[in-house]
Amino acid sequence: MKLVLDADVLIGALDGSDPHHAQARALFIGWQEQNATRLISVVNLSEVLVAPAADRRRLRAAREAIATLGVAIHQPGEPIGVEAARLRSAHPLSLPDAYCLATARYADASVVSFDQNVLRAAALEGVATAVTAVRRQRQGGR
């Protein structure tokens, strides 16, 4: 299984005060057990690192945690940039969210996001989502 993570999923895993923290941690544990490939676009990584970047130690700790979680950083090329622009134009998405979807399309991966706009656009575009995995984890954690 290959997954492209939206920033909110990784932020949820890293930030204990985030409302998605428990769910994100459960997902990462499950993905580790399944040996799932986890990717994040460097554009979405920038979103994740905004808050930690205010302090050098927090930034270093966040980057180490991301590596420990087994998340690979995907470097978008021109085709992904063009597709992200098209997606941004076609849907009510931020440019980083459009990069997340474009990355998933080009990596032949499923998108994982807590953002309903991202999941809705993915469905409309025929980009696979791991939303069922998210729901299963949520039900299993209750």
Contact map, one row per residue, 1 for C-alpha under 8 A:
1110000000000000000000000000000001111000000000000000000000000000000000000000000000000000000000000000000000001000000000000000000000000000000000
1111000000000000000000000000000000011110000000000000000000000000000000000000000000000000000000000000000000011100000000000000000000000000000000
1111100000000000000000000000000000011110000000000000000000000000000000000000000000000000000000000000000100001111000000000000000001000000000000
0111110000000000000000000000000000000111100000000000000000000000000000000000000000000000000000000001001100001111000000000000000000000000000000
0011111011000000000000000000000000000111100000000000000000000000000000000000000000000000000000000001000000000011100000000000000000000000000000
0001111111000000000000000000000000000001000100000000000000000000000000000000000000000000000000001001000000000011110000000000000000000000000000
0000111111100000000000000000000000000001000110110000000000000000000000000000000000000000000000000000000000000000100000000000000000000000000000
0000011111110000000000000000000000000000000000010000000000000000000000000000000000000000000000000000000000000000111000000000000000000000000000
0000111111111000000100010000000000000000000000000000000000000000000000000000000000000000000000000000000000000001110000000000000000000000000000
0000111111111100000000010000000000000000000000010000000000000000010000000000000000000000000000000000000000000000000000000000000000000000000000
0000001111111110010000000000000000000000000000010000000000000000000000000000000000000000000000000000000000000000000000000000000000000000000000
0000000111111111011111111000000000000000000000000000000000000000000000000000000000000000000000000000000000000000000000000000000000000000000000
0000000011111111000111011001000000000000000000000000000000000000000000000000000000000000000000000000000000000000000000000000000000000000000000
0000000001111111000010000000000000000000000000000000000000000100100000000000000000000000000000000000000000000000000000000000000000000000000000
0000000000111111110010000000000000000000000000000000000000000000000000000000000000000000000000000000000000000000000000000000000000000000000000
0000000000011111110010000000000000000000000000000000000000000000000000000000000000000000000000000000000000000000000000000000000000000000000000
0000000000000011111010000000000000000000000000000000000000000000000000000000000000000000000000000000000000000000000000000000000000000000000000
0000000000110011111110000000000000000000000000000000000000000000000000000000000000000000000000000000000000000000000000000000000000000000000000
0000000000010000111111000000000000000000000000000000000000000000000000000000000000000000000000000000000000000000000000000000000000000000000000
0000000010011000011111110000000000000000000000000000000000000000000000000000000000000000000000000000000000000000000000000000000000000000000000
0000000000011111111111111000000000000000000000000000000000000000000000000000000000000000000000000000000000000000000000000000000000000000000000
0000000000011000001111111100000000000000000000000000000000000000000000000000000000000000000000000000000000000000000000000000000000000000000000
0000000000010000000111111110000000000000000000000000000000000000000000000000000000000000000000000000000000000000000000000000000000000100110000
0000000011011000000111111111000000000000000000000000000000000000000000000000000000000000000000000000000000000000000000000000000000000000000000
0000000000011000000011111111100000000000000000000000000000000000000000000000000000000000000000000000000000000000000000000000000000000000000000
0000000000000000000001111111110000000000000000000000000000000000000000000000000000000000000000000000000000000000000000000000000000000000100010
0000000000000000000000111111111000000000000000000000000000000000000000000000000000000000000000000000000000000000000000000000000000000100100000
0000000000001000000000011111111100000000000000000000000000000000000010000000000000000000000000000000000000000000000000000000000000000000000000
0000000000000000000000001111111110000000000000000000000000000000000000000000000000000000000000000000000000000000000000000000000000000000000000
0000000000000000000000000111111111000000000000000000000000000000000000000000000000000000000000000000000000000000000000000000000000000000000000
0000000000000000000000000011111111111000000000000000000000000000000000000000000000000000000000000000000000000000000000000000000000000000000000
0000000000000000000000000001111111110000000000000000000000000000000000000000000000000000000000000000000000000000000000000000000000000000000000
0000000000000000000000000000111111110000000000000000000000000000000000000000000000000000000000000000000000000000000000000000000000000000000000
1000000000000000000000000000011111110000000000000000000000000000000000000000000000000000000000000000000000000000000000000000000000000000000000
1000000000000000000000000000001111111000000000000000000000000000000000000000000000000000000000000000000000000000000000000000000000000000000000
1110000000000000000000000000001111111100000000000000000000000000000000000000000000000000000000000000000000000000000000000000000000000000000000
1110000000000000000000000000001000111110000000000000000000000000000001100000000000000000000000000000000000000000000000000000000000000000000000
0111100000000000000000000000000000011111000000000000000000000000000001110000000000000000000000000000000000000000000000000000000000000000000000
0111100000000000000000000000000000001111100000000000000000000000000000111100000000000000000000000000000000000000000000000000000000000000000000
0001111000000000000000000000000000000111110110000000000000000000000000111100000000000000000000000001000000000000000000000000000000000000000000
0001100000000000000000000000000000000011111110000000000000000000000000001111000000000000000000000011001000000000000000000000000000000000000000
0000000000000000000000000000000000000001111111000000000000000000000000001111000000000000000000000000000000000000000000000000000000000000000000
0000000000000000000000000000000000000000111111100000000000000000000000000000000000000000000000010010000000000000000000000000000000000000000000
0000011000000000000000000000000000000001111111110000000000000000000000000000000000000000000000011011000000000000000000000000000000000000000000
0000001000000000000000000000000000000001111111111000000000000000000000001000000000000000000000000000000000000000000000000000000000000000000000
0000000000000000000000000000000000000000011111111100000000000000000000000000000000000000000000000000000000000000000000000000000000000000000000
0000001000000000000000000000000000000000001111111100000000000000000000000000000000000000000000010000000000000000000000000000000000000000000000
0000001101100000000000000000000000000000000111111110000000000000000000000000000000000000000000000000000000000000000000000000000000000000000000
0000000000000000000000000000000000000000000011111111100000100100000000000000000000000000000000000000000000000000000000000000000000000000000000
0000000000000000000000000000000000000000000001111111110000000000000000000000000000000000000000000000000000000000000000000000000000000000000000
0000000000000000000000000000000000000000000000011111110000000000000000000000000000000000000000000000000000000000000000000000000000000000000000
0000000000000000000000000000000000000000000000001111111101100100000000000000000000000000000000000000000000000000000000000000000000000000000000
0000000000000000000000000000000000000000000000001111111101100000000000000000000000000000000000000000000000000000000000000000000000000000000000
0000000000000000000000000000000000000000000000000111111101100000000000000000000000000000000000000000000000000000000000000000000000000000000000
0000000000000000000000000000000000000000000000000001111111100000000000000000000000000000000000000000000000000000000000000000000000000000000000
0000000000000000000000000000000000000000000000000001111111110000000000000000000000000000000000000000000000000000000000000000000000000000000000
0000000000000000000000000000000000000000000000000000001111111000000000000000000000000000000000000000000000000000000000000000000000000000000000
0000000000000000000000000000000000000000000000000001111111111100000000000000000000000000000000000000000000000000000000000000000000000000000000
0000000000000000000000000000000000000000000000001001111111111110000000000000000000000000000000000000000000000000000000000000000000000000000000
0000000000000000000000000000000000000000000000000000000111111111000000000000000000000000000000000000000000000000000000000000000000000000000000
0000000000000000000000000000000000000000000000000000000011111111100000000000000000000000000000000000000000000000000000000000000000000000000000
0000000000000100000000000000000000000000000000001001000001111111110000000000000000000000000000000000000000000000000000000000000000000000000000
0000000000000000000000000000000000000000000000000000000000111111111000000000000000000000000000000000000000000000000000000000000000000000000000
0000000000000000000000000000000000000000000000000000000000011111111100000000000000000000000000000000000000000000000000000000000000000000000000
0000000000000100000000000000000000000000000000000000000000001111111110000000000000000000000000000000000000000000000000000000000000000000000000
0000000001000000000000000000000000000000000000000000000000000111111111100000000000000000000000000000000000000000000000000000000000000000000000
0000000000000000000000000000000000000000000000000000000000000011111111110000000000000000000000000000000000000000000000000000000000000000000000
0000000000000000000000000000000000000000000000000000000000000001111111100000000000000000000000000000000000000000000000000000000000000000000000
0000000000000000000000000001000000000000000000000000000000000000111111100000000000000000000000000000000000000000000000000000000000000000000000
0000000000000000000000000000000000001100000000000000000000000000011111110000000000000000000000000000000000000000000000000000000000000000000000
0000000000000000000000000000000000001111000000000000000000000000011111111000000000000000000000000000000000000000000000000000000000000000000000
0000000000000000000000000000000000000111000000000000000000000000001001111100000000000000000000000000000000000000000000000000000000000000000000
0000000000000000000000000000000000000011110010000000000000000000000000111110000000000000000000000000000000000000000000000000000000000000000000
0000000000000000000000000000000000000011110000000000000000000000000000011111000000000000000000000000001000000000000000000000000000000000000000
0000000000000000000000000000000000000000110000000000000000000000000000001111100000000000000000000000000000000000000000000000000000000000000000
0000000000000000000000000000000000000000110000000000000000000000000000000111111110000000000000000000001000000000000000000000000000000000000000
0000000000000000000000000000000000000000000000000000000000000000000000000011111110000000000000000000000000000000000000000000000000000000000000
0000000000000000000000000000000000000000000000000000000000000000000000000001111111000000000000000000000000000000000000000000000000000000000000
0000000000000000000000000000000000000000000000000000000000000000000000000001111111100000000000000000000000000000000000000000000000000000000000
0000000000000000000000000000000000000000000000000000000000000000000000000001111111110000000000000010011001000000000000000000000000000000000000
0000000000000000000000000000000000000000000000000000000000000000000000000001111111111000000000000010010000000000000000000000000000000000000000
0000000000000000000000000000000000000000000000000000000000000000000000000000011111111100000000000000000000000000000000000000000000000000000000
0000000000000000000000000000000000000000000000000000000000000000000000000000001111111110000000000010010000000000000000000000000000000000000000
0000000000000000000000000000000000000000000000000000000000000000000000000000000111111111000000100110110000000000000000000000000000000000000000
0000000000000000000000000000000000000000000000000000000000000000000000000000000011111111100000100100000000000000000000000000000000000000000000
0000000000000000000000000000000000000000000000000000000000000000000000000000000001111111110000000000000000000000000000000000000000000000000000
0000000000000000000000000000000000000000000000000000000000000000000000000000000000111111111010000100110000000000000000000000000000000000000000
0000000000000000000000000000000000000000000000000000000000000000000000000000000000011111111111100100000000000000000000000000000000000000000000
0000000000000000000000000000000000000000000000000000000000000000000000000000000000001111111100000000000000000000000000000000000000000000000000
0000000000000000000000000000000000000000000000000000000000000000000000000000000000000111111100000000000000000000000000000000000000000000000000
0000000000000000000000000000000000000000000000000000000000000000000000000000000000000011111110000000000000000000000000001000000000000000000000
0000000000000000000000000000000000000000000000000000000000000000000000000000000000000001111111000000000000000000000010000000000000000000000000
0000000000000000000000000000000000000000000000000000000000000000000000000000000000000011001111101100000000000000000011000000000000000000000000
0000000000000000000000000000000000000000000000000000000000000000000000000000000000000001000111111100000000000000000000000000000000000000000000
0000000000000000000000000000000000000000000000000000000000000000000000000000000000011001000011111110000000000000000000000000000000000000000000
0000000000000000000000000000000000000000001100100000000000000000000000000000000000000000000001111111000000000000000000000000000000000000000000
0000010000000000000000000000000000000000000100000000000000000000000000000000000000000000000011111111100000000000000001000000000000000000000000
0000000000000000000000000000000000000000000000000000000000000000000000000000000000011011000011111111110000000000000000000000000000000000000000
0000000000000000000000000000000000000000101100000000000000000000000000000000000110110000000000111111111000000000000000000000000000000000000000
0001110000000000000000000000000000000001100100000000000000000000000000000000000000000000000000011111111100000010000000000000000000000000000000
0000000000000000000000000000000000000000000000000000000000000000000000000000000000010010000000001111111110000010000001000100001000000000000000
0000000000000000000000000000000000000000000000000000000000000000000000000000000110110010000000000111111111000000000000000000000000000000000000
0001000000000000000000000000000000000000100000000000000000000000000000000101000100000000000000000011111111100000000000000000000000000000000000
0011000000000000000000000000000000000000000000000000000000000000000000000000000000000000000000000001111111111110000000000000001000000000000000
0000000000000000000000000000000000000000000000000000000000000000000000000000000000000000000000000000111111111000000000000000001000000000000000
0000000000000000000000000000000000000000000000000000000000000000000000000000000100000000000000000000011111111000000000000000000000000000000000
0000000000000000000000000000000000000000000000000000000000000000000000000000000000000000000000000000001111111000000000000000000000000000000000
0100000000000000000000000000000000000000000000000000000000000000000000000000000000000000000000000000000111111100000000000000000000000000000000
1111000000000000000000000000000000000000000000000000000000000000000000000000000000000000000000000000000111111110000000000000000100000000000000
0111000000000000000000000000000000000000000000000000000000000000000000000000000000000000000000000000000100011111000000000000001111000000000000
0011110000000000000000000000000000000000000000000000000000000000000000000000000000000000000000000001100100001111100000100100001111000000000000
0011110010000000000000000000000000000000000000000000000000000000000000000000000000000000000000000000000000000111110000000000000011100100000000
0000111110000000000000000000000000000000000000000000000000000000000000000000000000000000000000000000000000000011111101100000000000100000000000
0000010110000000000000000000000000000000000000000000000000000000000000000000000000000000000000000000000000000001111100100000000000000000000000
0000000100000000000000000000000000000000000000000000000000000000000000000000000000000000000000000000000000000000111111100000000000000000000000
0000000000000000000000000000000000000000000000000000000000000000000000000000000000000000000000000000000000000000111111110000000000000000000000
0000000000000000000000000000000000000000000000000000000000000000000000000000000000000000000110000000000000000000001111111000000000000000000000
0000000000000000000000000000000000000000000000000000000000000000000000000000000000000000000010001000100000000000101111111100000000000000000000
0000000000000000000000000000000000000000000000000000000000000000000000000000000000000000000000000000000000000010111111111110000010100000000000
0000000000000000000000000000000000000000000000000000000000000000000000000000000000000000000000000000000000000000000111111111000000000000000000
0000000000000000000000000000000000000000000000000000000000000000000000000000000000000000001000000000000000000000000011111111100000000000000000
0000000000000000000000000000000000000000000000000000000000000000000000000000000000000000000000000000100000000010000001111111111110000000000000
0000000000000000000000000000000000000000000000000000000000000000000000000000000000000000000000000000000000000000000000111111111110000000000000
0000000000000000000000000000000000000000000000000000000000000000000000000000000000000000000000000000000000000000000000011111111000000000000000
0000000000000000000000000000000000000000000000000000000000000000000000000000000000000000000000000000000000000000000000001111111000000000000000
0000000000000000000000000000000000000000000000000000000000000000000000000000000000000000000000000000000000000000000000000111111100000000000000
0000000000000000000000000000000000000000000000000000000000000000000000000000000000000000000000000000100110000110000000000111111110000000000000
0000000000000000000000000000000000000000000000000000000000000000000000000000000000000000000000000000000000001110000000000110011111000000000000
0000000000000000000000000000000000000000000000000000000000000000000000000000000000000000000000000000000000000111000000100110001111110000000000
0010000000000000000000000000000000000000000000000000000000000000000000000000000000000000000000000000000000000111000000000000000111111100000000
0000000000000000000000000000000000000000000000000000000000000000000000000000000000000000000000000000000000000001100000100000000011111110000000
0000000000000000000000000000000000000000000000000000000000000000000000000000000000000000000000000000000000000000000000000000000011111111000000
0000000000000000000000000000000000000000000000000000000000000000000000000000000000000000000000000000000000000000000000000000000001111111100000
0000000000000000000000100010000000000000000000000000000000000000000000000000000000000000000000000000000000000001000000000000000001111111110000
0000000000000000000000000000000000000000000000000000000000000000000000000000000000000000000000000000000000000000000000000000000000111111111000
0000000000000000000000000000000000000000000000000000000000000000000000000000000000000000000000000000000000000000000000000000000000011111111100
0000000000000000000000100110000000000000000000000000000000000000000000000000000000000000000000000000000000000000000000000000000000001111111110
0000000000000000000000100000000000000000000000000000000000000000000000000000000000000000000000000000000000000000000000000000000000000111111111
0000000000000000000000000000000000000000000000000000000000000000000000000000000000000000000000000000000000000000000000000000000000000011111111
0000000000000000000000000000000000000000000000000000000000000000000000000000000000000000000000000000000000000000000000000000000000000001111111
0000000000000000000000000100000000000000000000000000000000000000000000000000000000000000000000000000000000000000000000000000000000000000111111
0000000000000000000000000000000000000000000000000000000000000000000000000000000000000000000000000000000000000000000000000000000000000000011111
